[in-house]
Amino acid sequence: MKKLVAIFILVIFSILIFNGIKQKADSNHLTELMLNNIECLATPENPNIFCFGCGSVDCPKDERLVLYYSR
């Protein structure tokens, strides 16, 4: 009987730990709306941006790939 109670407590404890770890992992994901809000807040309001060359950097003005850009 003591073995059965010990196993039952161990199973319940394991389930609670697994559930807590799963909830913590699920809460770290950013939603698409959050990512759009972060991008909107990070975008400068200054429209005087000049993009140069052809490379791998996104031009904030028209979203094409450029070598570099300046303000």
PyMOL commands that set and color helices and strands:
alter all, ss='L'
color gray80, all
select helices_A, chain A and resi 2-26+32-42
alter helices_A, ss='H'
color red, helices_A
select strands_A, chain A and resi 50-58+65-70
alter strands_A, ss='S'
color yellow, strands_A
deselect
rebuild
show_as cartoon
